Amino acid sequence: MRIFVTALVAASALSTGAFAAEGAVLKLKTPSKAPTLIQDGAQWRCAGDVCAAPQVKSLPISRACRKLAAELGAVVTFNYRGEELDAAGIADCNTAAKP
């Protein structure tokens, strides 16, 4: 489990490379209650407040974020297929966050 958490943290620091080009990483305001989630065919794994998927569909970043926020809760940062969501995008994303 410690290796998995370390891998998630390392993946969240990536802004380029193969993982960032096809995968996604997000940081939640509060720790996830679910260790895994399947969203749009992607397998998300969560450890604490960081969740990652090695490969995701090519969706608009704001749509993908809202779908995940609806399932997992408010998002602090979101990197999707190598693109980082800005502050306005995070605010929009969190309108879909479950309470």
One Martini backbone bead per residue (centre of mass of N, CA, C, O) as a GRO file, in nm:
protein
   99
    1MET     BB    1   0.057   0.063  -0.020
    2ARG     BB    2   0.297   0.259  -0.004
    3ILE     BB    3   0.372   0.234  -0.303
    4PHE     BB    4   0.107   0.341  -0.416
    5VAL     BB    5   0.121   0.622  -0.288
    6THR     BB    6   0.389   0.700  -0.416
    7ALA     BB    7   0.289   0.674  -0.708
    8LEU     BB    8   0.068   0.889  -0.691
    9VAL     BB    9   0.248   1.126  -0.618
   10ALA     BB   10   0.432   1.106  -0.863
   11ALA     BB   11   0.206   1.133  -1.077
   12SER     BB   12   0.107   1.420  -0.984
   13ALA     BB   13   0.391   1.557  -1.073
   14LEU     BB   14   0.321   1.514  -1.352
   15SER     BB   15   0.314   1.690  -1.686
   16THR     BB   16   0.454   1.462  -1.844
   17GLY     BB   17   0.417   1.198  -2.047
   18ALA     BB   18   0.252   0.905  -2.064
   19PHE     BB   19   0.063   0.933  -1.826
   20ALA     BB   20  -0.039   1.226  -1.882
   21ALA     BB   21  -0.150   1.161  -2.176
   22GLU     BB   22  -0.366   0.919  -2.056
   23GLY     BB   23  -0.405   1.020  -1.772
   24ALA     BB   24  -0.503   1.075  -1.418
   25VAL     BB   25  -0.514   1.337  -1.156
   26LEU     BB   26  -0.636   1.385  -0.815
   27LYS     BB   27  -0.739   1.621  -0.562
   28LEU     BB   28  -0.893   1.624  -0.258
   29LYS     BB   29  -1.032   1.773   0.018
   30THR     BB   30  -1.109   1.478   0.092
   31PRO     BB   31  -1.102   1.174   0.161
   32SER     BB   32  -1.165   0.886   0.027
   33LYS     BB   33  -1.405   0.621   0.073
   34ALA     BB   34  -1.300   0.499  -0.196
   35PRO     BB   35  -1.053   0.298  -0.348
   36THR     BB   36  -1.257   0.268  -0.597
   37LEU     BB   37  -1.332   0.361  -0.951
   38ILE     BB   38  -1.569   0.361  -1.218
   39GLN     BB   39  -1.517   0.589  -1.500
   40ASP     BB   40  -1.564   0.564  -1.818
   41GLY     BB   41  -1.375   0.286  -1.794
   42ALA     BB   42  -1.206   0.388  -1.557
   43GLN     BB   43  -0.954   0.310  -1.319
   44TRP     BB   44  -0.978   0.422  -0.996
   45ARG     BB   45  -0.735   0.512  -0.746
   46CYS     BB   46  -0.736   0.550  -0.388
   47ALA     BB   47  -0.530   0.758  -0.154
   48GLY     BB   48  -0.697   0.933   0.020
   49ASP     BB   49  -0.672   1.247  -0.167
   50VAL     BB   50  -0.568   1.050  -0.403
   51CYS     BB   51  -0.632   1.008  -0.757
   52ALA     BB   52  -0.593   0.745  -1.017
   53ALA     BB   53  -0.548   0.701  -1.382
   54PRO     BB   54  -0.374   0.554  -1.645
   55GLN     BB   55  -0.654   0.555  -1.820
   56VAL     BB   56  -0.847   0.772  -2.036
   57LYS     BB   57  -1.073   0.931  -2.182
   58SER     BB   58  -1.157   1.164  -2.435
   59LEU     BB   59  -1.244   1.446  -2.263
   60PRO     BB   60  -1.353   1.706  -2.137
   61ILE     BB   61  -1.220   1.828  -1.855
   62SER     BB   62  -1.478   1.943  -1.716
   63ARG     BB   63  -1.653   1.690  -1.743
   64ALA     BB   64  -1.472   1.491  -1.595
   65CYS     BB   65  -1.465   1.643  -1.326
   66ARG     BB   66  -1.770   1.647  -1.261
   67LYS     BB   67  -1.807   1.340  -1.250
   68LEU     BB   68  -1.606   1.295  -1.014
   69ALA     BB   69  -1.726   1.493  -0.805
   70ALA     BB   70  -2.002   1.344  -0.787
   71GLU     BB   71  -1.854   1.085  -0.654
   72LEU     BB   72  -1.604   1.213  -0.453
   73GLY     BB   73  -1.590   1.527  -0.460
   74ALA     BB   74  -1.403   1.777  -0.394
   75VAL     BB   75  -1.164   1.960  -0.584
   76VAL     BB   76  -0.826   2.085  -0.610
   77THR     BB   77  -0.696   1.897  -0.836
   78PHE     BB   78  -0.653   1.858  -1.212
   79ASN     BB   79  -0.520   1.598  -1.421
   80TYR     BB   80  -0.584   1.562  -1.784
   81ARG     BB   81  -0.402   1.445  -2.022
   82GLY     BB   82  -0.182   1.692  -1.938
   83GLU     BB   83  -0.410   1.878  -1.814
   84GLU     BB   84  -0.463   2.165  -1.623
   85LEU     BB   85  -0.684   2.284  -1.402
   86ASP     BB   86  -0.808   2.570  -1.327
   87ALA     BB   87  -0.965   2.763  -1.095
   88ALA     BB   88  -1.229   2.797  -1.258
   89GLY     BB   89  -1.260   2.493  -1.320
   90ILE     BB   90  -1.277   2.397  -1.028
   91ALA     BB   91  -1.527   2.558  -0.950
   92ASP     BB   92  -1.708   2.425  -1.162
   93CYS     BB   93  -1.665   2.133  -1.076
   94ASN     BB   94  -1.775   2.174  -0.769
   95THR     BB   95  -2.084   2.199  -0.846
   96ALA     BB   96  -2.097   1.864  -0.860
   97ALA     BB   97  -2.044   1.808  -0.579
   98LYS     BB   98  -2.079   1.625  -0.325
   99PRO     BB   99  -2.161   1.669   0.016
   0.00000   0.00000   0.00000
